[in-house]
């Protein structure tokens, strides 16, 4: 794969050392910077490859595998997608998005683990509650939710993307309940329930002392001030929307490959690094047509600050599965759903069908760029060990 003309790693290597001296960074943010700077360099070690056919020799350096690194996510997404292929059902899939309003996004930055966790769990709860209601679908559904915390201009904009099968199991598990063609669940109903439940849980988190406030929001530590701050949020509309169903399982996988392992900005969007700052492409969703696509130039330190806004807390999972797709019962639930859907298909067509999915050939891990033949590792070299100073002499006892 050809190297991008400009990478986030180049920006960190050029401007990061000076910025670290003055910026107030968490340990997690410093680790992300260091990982991206060292990714696919001799610092992490690597291996030598040789082609079986043309004997081309190539040196490949190891990846940092940090989930915030733009270079590492393509291969991670591919591995994840291969695991998910077996989970797809022969039904339409819908894309649902739950977004936090700007005032809550502002306090979410200093309360990431709590508020991002609420965003995940309450979006899933909302989907499952409305779907279980007989007035809407009357079924147990599953959902895969993916957290994104950024807008196109790298601003802090937490939201979750949900990929949901268009139907679910009946309450007794004896039949598959399909949603109406082209329609999943009413977004206004989803929005109202999500708003109510989120504000309820946010108030509970405040009462139990789980939230921290700094700067202009420091006054929200007071219970009365926080209650007053919540009041207008109960009146405004919260953005929840559902897109049209995907055009088949292949489209679902193509979408997932773009969204599941996306980072705040890809190297492909970077345009230039010069005396004016960092220029990158972004999409202005308020504009229409081709005028949506614009370029923005930020001072280097501001670009790095915005990128690091989106570093997740350690151990926080940004892809989660709920309902029928929850890890504990996914295999059992999917097998039951497939059996029911296969019975329906047989009854509709009057002929037996083979439910087995075609087996994809296993691709070799390394392929020669010159001739396409398999390459094998002939030598490995370890990551560079950091230089440590000798221990200080303790002197005579």
Secondary structure, DSSP 8 states (H G I E B T S, - for coil): ----SS-HHHHHHHHHHHHHHHS---HHHHHHHHHHHHTTSGGG-EEEEEETTT--EEEEE-----TT-TTTHHHHHHHHHHHHGGG--SS-EEEEEEE--HHHHHHHGGGHHHHHHHHHHHHHHHHHHHHHSTTTT-SB-EEEEEEEEE-TTS-EEEEEEEEEESEEE-TTSSSEEE--TT--S-HHHHHHHHHHHHHHHHHHHHHTT-----GGGGGGGSHHHHHHHHHGGGTS---EEE----SSHHHHHHHHHHHTT--SS-GGGEEEEETTEEEEEEE-TTS-GGGGEEEEEE-HHHHHHHHHTT---TT--SEEEEETTSTTTHHHHHHHHHHHHHHHHHHHHSS-------------S-B-TTT--BEEEEEEE----------------
